[in-house]
Amino acid sequence: MGLKVYVNGEFVEKEDAKVSVFDHGLLYGDGVFEGIRVYGGRAFKLDEHVARLYESAGFIRLPIPLSRDEMKKAVSEAVDINGLEDAYIRLVVTRGVGTLGLDPDKCSDPCVIIIVDHIAIYPEEFYEKGMEIVTAATRRNIPEAVDVRVKSLNYLNNILAKIEGKNAGCVEALMLNHQGFVAECTGDNIFIVRDGVLKTPPANAGILKGVTRQIVMDLAVQEGIPLEEVNMTRYDVIAADECFLTGTAAEIIAVVKLDGRPIGGGKPGEMTRKLRSRFKEMIH
């Protein structure tokens, strides 16, 4: 059975899933999206992802033509119809068809797209041995320009940093904000461990408040692990005992080297392994 994609209320074959070349999502990156994991045939943390989608849409004044309950039902139907037990959902809402000008009021009905498919961000070897990242020269967008808490279709900032990482032989790159503090990586949030304390950048550092990030923070509280949301520099990451990234697709993955410098013992640390194990227990 071929992949079926939800487009504006209908399920169509992957090859027939199309949008207009005049859609402002294509022309200007004018839209929002969410990435959601499927475990055991069910969308994981669906309520949280849908809530963030509507918050992002509300900020850019993009009316979504479905209620939140209707959206969740459509996502569940997309999972069921594709019959995948372990998968990834890309939920997209665009501004819709408009003119070649910027004016969003000249766009017609917003377009809702739901794709359910397999995804593998990192090789399994990275989860066992950890991964190496580099610091990108590209800085994170400043909140006064484009607030990064809006998960918009315009990911050029992240893509430019991703290119830098790949040019350096890494699959991920660390992004600093305009003040030089650690923000996040191109697709994942970042945590470090120092002297038994788990630390992650605060929301005002210019980060997307990831759903998996929040899960890890909740797990830390449950396990009695001291937790701080605090500004960090590149030095703090290199000098850390452990470092790991979190994301919907990535889950929890250790970082063992930054800019060629080993972090801690140069392998996944005890707290990273513990939190990853607890995360796996929770999802399964």
Secondary structure, 3 states (H helix, E strand, C coil): CCCEEEECCEEEEHHHCCCCCCEHHHHHCCEEEEEEEEECCEECCHHHHHHHHHHHHHHCCCCCCCCHHHHHHHHHHHHHHHCCCCEEEEEEEECCECCCCCCHHHCCCCEEEEEEECCCCCCHHHHHHCEEEEECCCCCCCCCCCCCCCCECCCHHHHHHHHHHHHCCCCCEEEECCCCCEEEECCCEEEEEECCEEEECCHHHCCCCCHHHHHHHHHHHHCCCCEEECCCCHHHHHCCCEEEEEECCCEEEEEEEECCEECCCCCCCHHHHHHHHHHHHHHC
